[in-house]
């Protein structure tokens, strides 16, 4: 996920195969957060150090995005969504 354009590539494949939610591993991003876009939401939980290792996340389409109430990052390996 450190390569520019990788998220758009994943979104394109999700739309092609009509996937509503996908789980990501080894995203290699630092910190925790949420990115809301018109067509999708990305939730991520990564390492606090600048190691570019580990990390997990979810990408969901706008249908699932509306039903998301909250998500709970636990650490760089574990997170879950609540709905």
Secondary structure as GFF3:
##gff-version 3
##sequence-region A 1 83
A	DSSP	alpha_helix	6	16	.	.	.	ID=ss1
A	DSSP	beta_strand	21	25	.	.	.	ID=ss2
A	DSSP	beta_strand	32	36	.	.	.	ID=ss3
A	DSSP	beta_strand	40	45	.	.	.	ID=ss4
A	DSSP	beta_strand	56	61	.	.	.	ID=ss5
A	DSSP	alpha_helix	62	67	.	.	.	ID=ss6
A	DSSP	beta_strand	70	73	.	.	.	ID=ss7
A	DSSP	beta_strand	79	82	.	.	.	ID=ss8
###
